[in-house]
Amino acid sequence: MIARYAIPFFLIMGLVVVPLLLILLCRWLLPKRHWRKGAIACTLMVWALVLYGHFVGYQELEVHRYDFVSADVPEAFDGYRIVQFSDAHVGTMTGSRQWLLQRDVDSINALKPDVIVFTGDLLNLHPEELNEHKAILSQLHAKDGVYSVLGNHDYPIYLDCDEATKKDLLCQTIEYERALGWKLLLNEHRIVRRDSDSIVIAGMENWGKVKRMPRKGDVKKTLAGISQQPTTNGQQPFILMLQHDPTAWEEKILPECEAQLTLSGHTHGGQFKLFGWSPASLSYNEWNDWAYRDDRALFVSTGLGALIPFRLGMPGEIVQITLKSKKVKK
């Protein structure tokens, strides 16, 4: 039920509780003749940051472009453009905020991607949140289509209902997402071909290190039927793995498969960064940007939206990753 009351909880904490704590701190630490001025200054600063993050920071968007170079990228896929977005939380983009989602979709399409991938958390709580946004989300288009996976909020784990109802709601979410024209991957993969070359786009269901998160992801099931042995030219099949929660990379993906590139979201980058520090760093080893293990990589997107409409120093993002084929010296 925390997710249901997240917004009022945030407002109470940001506008009331934190200022009160700072007032008490000022009274304790500052000289008697100065503590009131310090308390007023701290309160106004916190209010300004909260209001700015809510009304301005939440609307900010950045498009980031990267190259990913690998000896296993087939030559036919050299220059292949992958556009990732994550954590849309469309339930927060209702009414007067719906223009944000339209802007995001237009920005993704403007990149002219070869493939679009969505790495989970389309919803806040309930599949009915999608009804208002179906027309916009179905506008996404790429040469090889739109692939997606489920995030923790796409499972009805935060709703107070019986298991049978939760199962029906999950089926409804899956049906709605596929009705958008997206290729939702549930522990499965697809082969994308260019002439005689191909890459694998694999999508795991959510798996989180924290036990309260859904743990439905299965690496072996996701890659069933894919030989991960090097071919005669020394290349392994190039696998693009989609997994919402980045903690699955170290815990499951690295030890259980050879996926060269994994794309995740989930952390939102903490939705707050000040002087390079984010609270997400307290909970996650990989919470933003790139992580590498030898020639394998993880990219964690800060996401587009949020359950709580607040971002400060951590704008929403769309990511374009261009595959580059690195010749292996013989």
C-alpha positions in Angstrom: 0.0 0.0 0.0 3.0 2.3 0.2 2.8 3.0 -3.6 -0.8 4.1 -3.3 0.0 6.8 -0.8 3.4 7.7 -2.1 2.5 11.2 -3.3 0.8 12.5 -0.2 3.6 10.9 1.9 6.2 12.7 -0.2 4.4 16.1 0.1 4.0 15.7 3.9 7.7 14.8 4.3 9.0 17.4 2.0 6.8 20.4 3.0 6.2 19.6 6.7 8.4 16.9 8.3 11.8 17.8 6.9 11.4 21.6 7.5 10.3 20.8 11.1 13.4 18.7 11.6 15.6 21.4 10.2 14.0 24.0 12.5 14.8 21.8 15.5 18.3 21.3 14.2 18.8 25.0 13.8 17.5 25.7 17.3 19.9 23.1 18.7 23.1 24.1 16.7 22.8 27.8 16.1 23.3 30.7 18.6 20.1 31.8 20.2 20.0 35.1 18.4 20.4 33.5 15.0 18.5 30.2 15.0 15.2 31.7 13.9 16.8 33.2 10.8 18.5 30.0 10.0 15.3 28.0 10.5 13.4 30.3 8.1 16.2 30.1 5.5 16.3 26.3 5.7 12.6 26.0 5.4 12.4 28.3 2.4 15.2 26.4 0.7 13.5 23.0 1.2 10.2 24.3 0.0 11.9 25.8 -3.1 13.6 22.5 -3.9 10.5 20.5 -3.4 8.3 22.8 -5.6 11.0 23.1 -8.2 11.5 19.4 -8.5 7.7 18.9 -8.7 6.8 21.6 -11.2 10.0 21.9 -13.2 12.4 19.1 -12.6 9.8 16.4 -13.3 9.2 17.9 -16.8 12.9 17.9 -17.8 14.1 15.4 -20.4 17.5 14.6 -21.8 18.4 12.4 -24.8 21.7 10.6 -24.3 23.7 9.0 -27.1 26.3 6.2 -26.7 28.2 3.7 -28.7 28.6 0.1 -27.6 31.5 -1.7 -29.3 31.9 -5.4 -29.3 33.7 -8.0 -31.3 30.4 -10.0 -31.2 28.3 -7.4 -33.0 27.8 -8.9 -36.6 29.0 -6.6 -39.4 25.4 -6.2 -40.7 24.5 -4.7 -37.4 27.3 -2.2 -37.3 25.5 1.2 -36.7 22.4 -0.5 -35.5 20.4 2.1 -33.3 18.7 0.9 -30.2 16.6 3.4 -28.4 15.8 2.6 -24.7 13.2 4.2 -22.5 12.2 3.0 -19.1 10.0 3.6 -16.0 7.3 5.7 -17.8 4.8 5.4 -14.9 2.0 6.6 -17.1 -0.4 6.8 -14.2 1.4 10.0 -13.2 1.1 11.5 -16.7 -2.6 11.9 -16.6 -4.7 15.0 -17.4 -2.6 18.1 -17.7 0.6 16.1 -17.7 -0.2 13.9 -20.7 1.7 16.3 -23.0 4.9 14.9 -21.4 4.2 11.4 -22.7 3.4 12.8 -26.2 6.7 14.7 -26.1 8.6 11.6 -25.0 7.1 9.5 -27.8 7.8 12.1 -30.4 11.4 12.4 -29.2 11.9 8.6 -29.4 10.5 8.5 -32.9 12.6 11.4 -34.0 15.7 9.4 -33.4 14.6 7.0 -36.2 15.6 3.9 -34.2 16.2 0.4 -35.7 14.6 -1.0 -32.6 12.9 0.5 -29.5 13.2 -1.3 -26.1 11.2 -0.5 -23.0 12.7 -1.8 -19.7 9.6 -1.9 -17.5 7.3 0.0 -15.1 4.8 1.2 -17.6 2.2 1.5 -14.8 2.0 2.9 -11.3 -0.5 0.4 -9.9 -3.4 -0.7 -12.1 -3.7 -1.6 -15.8 -6.6 0.7 -16.3 -4.0 3.6 -16.1 -3.2 2.7 -19.7 -6.6 3.5 -21.2 -5.9 7.2 -21.3 -2.5 6.7 -23.0 -3.1 3.9 -25.6 -3.3 6.2 -28.6 0.0 7.9 -27.7 2.0 4.8 -26.8 0.8 3.0 -30.0 2.5 5.8 -32.0 6.0 4.4 -31.2 7.6 2.9 -34.3 10.9 1.4 -35.4 12.2 -0.8 -38.2 12.3 -3.9 -36.1 9.5 -2.9 -33.7 9.1 -2.2 -30.0 10.2 -4.8 -27.4 9.4 -4.6 -23.7 9.6 -6.3 -20.4 7.6 -6.0 -17.2 8.8 -4.0 -14.2 7.8 -4.5 -10.5 5.0 -1.9 -10.8 3.6 -3.8 -13.8 2.8 -6.7 -11.5 -0.2 -6.0 -9.1 1.9 -6.6 -6.0 1.0 -3.2 -4.5 -2.8 -3.7 -4.8 -4.9 -5.0 -1.8 -6.8 -7.9 -3.5 -6.8 -11.7 -3.6 -4.4 -13.7 -5.7 -7.0 -14.6 -8.3 -7.8 -10.9 -8.9 -4.0 -10.2 -9.1 -3.6 -12.9 -11.7 -6.5 -11.4 -13.8 -5.0 -7.9 -13.5 -1.5 -9.2 -14.7 -3.2 -10.8 -17.7 -5.0 -7.6 -18.4 -1.7 -5.6 -18.3 0.0 -8.1 -20.7 -3.0 -7.9 -23.0 -3.1 -4.1 -23.0 0.7 -3.8 -23.6 0.6 -6.2 -26.5 -2.4 -4.4 -28.0 -0.1 -1.3 -28.3 1.8 -3.3 -31.0 4.7 -4.0 -28.6 6.5 -7.3 -28.4 6.3 -8.0 -24.7 8.9 -10.6 -23.7 8.1 -12.9 -20.7 11.3 -14.9 -20.2 11.6 -15.3 -23.9 13.6 -14.0 -26.9 13.3 -13.0 -30.5 15.9 -13.2 -33.4 16.4 -10.0 -35.4 18.0 -10.7 -38.8 19.9 -8.6 -41.3 20.8 -10.6 -44.4 22.6 -13.7 -43.1 23.5 -12.0 -39.7 21.4 -11.9 -36.6 21.2 -10.7 -33.0 19.1 -11.9 -30.1 16.8 -9.6 -28.2 16.0 -11.3 -24.9 13.5 -10.2 -22.2 13.5 -11.5 -18.7 10.6 -11.0 -16.3 11.4 -8.9 -13.3 14.0 -10.3 -10.8 15.1 -8.2 -7.8 17.7 -8.8 -5.2 15.2 -7.4 -2.6 12.9 -10.3 -1.8 9.7 -8.2 -1.8 10.3 -7.5 -5.5 8.8 -10.0 -8.1 11.3 -12.8 -8.7 9.9 -14.2 -11.9 13.0 -13.7 -14.1 14.6 -17.0 -15.5 17.7 -16.6 -17.5 17.8 -20.2 -18.8 14.2 -20.1 -19.9 14.7 -16.7 -21.6 17.6 -18.0 -23.7 16.3 -21.5 -24.2 17.3 -22.8 -27.7 20.1 -20.2 -28.1 23.6 -21.7 -28.4 26.1 -19.5 -26.7 29.1 -21.2 -28.1 31.5 -19.2 -30.4 31.0 -19.7 -34.1 33.8 -20.7 -36.5 34.9 -17.0 -36.8 35.2 -16.7 -33.0 32.1 -14.7 -32.5 29.4 -15.5 -29.9 25.8 -14.8 -30.7 25.2 -11.2 -29.7 22.6 -11.0 -27.0 20.8 -7.8 -25.9 19.2 -8.6 -22.6 16.3 -6.6 -21.2 15.8 -6.8 -17.4 14.0 -4.1 -15.4 16.0 -4.5 -12.1 19.8 -3.9 -12.5 20.5 -6.1 -9.4 19.7 -9.1 -11.6 22.8 -8.4 -13.7 25.3 -9.4 -11.1 23.1 -12.0 -9.4 21.7 -13.8 -12.4 22.7 -12.6 -15.8 26.5 -12.5 -15.5 26.8 -16.0 -13.9 24.1 -17.7 -16.0 24.6 -16.4 -19.6 26.9 -14.6 -22.0 24.7 -11.6 -22.8 27.1 -8.9 -24.0 24.7 -6.0 -23.3 22.0 -5.7 -20.6 19.6 -2.7 -20.4 17.8 -1.9 -17.2 15.9 0.8 -15.3 14.1 0.7 -12.0 16.3 3.0 -9.9 15.1 6.3 -11.4 18.6 7.5 -10.5 17.1 8.2 -7.1 15.2 11.1 -8.8 17.6 13.4 -6.9 21.2 14.2 -7.4 23.2 16.9 -5.6 26.9 17.5 -6.0 27.1 14.1 -7.8 25.5 12.2 -4.9 22.1 10.4 -5.2 20.3 8.4 -2.6 20.1 5.5 -5.1 23.8 4.9 -4.4 22.9 3.7 -0.9 20.7 0.9 -2.3 22.3 -0.1 -5.6 25.8 -0.9 -6.9 24.6 0.1 -10.4 22.0 2.8 -10.4 22.8 5.0 -13.3 24.8 5.0 -16.5 27.3 2.2 -17.5 28.8 -0.7 -15.6 31.3 -3.1 -17.2 32.7 -6.6 -16.4 35.4 -7.3 -18.9 33.7 -7.1 -22.4 30.2 -7.2 -21.0 28.1 -4.2 -20.0 25.1 -3.0 -18.2 23.3 0.3 -18.8 20.9 1.6 -16.2 18.5 4.2 -17.4 17.2 6.9 -15.0 13.8 6.5 -16.7 11.2 8.9 -18.1 8.7 9.4 -15.3 8.1 8.4 -11.7 5.4 7.3 -9.3 6.1 10.6 -7.4 6.2 13.6 -9.9 9.5 14.9 -8.6 13.0 15.1 -10.1 15.9 17.3 -9.0 19.2 17.1 -10.7 18.2 13.8 -12.3 16.0 14.5 -15.4 14.1 11.9 -17.3 16.1 10.4 -20.1 15.8 8.6 -23.5 18.9 6.6 -24.5 20.2 5.9 -28.0 22.8 3.1 -28.1 24.5 2.5 -31.4 26.1 -0.9 -31.9 29.6 -0.9 -33.3 31.3 -4.0 -34.7 34.9 -4.4 -33.5 37.1 -6.5 -35.7 39.0 -9.3 -33.9 42.7 -9.3 -34.8 43.9 -12.7 -35.9 
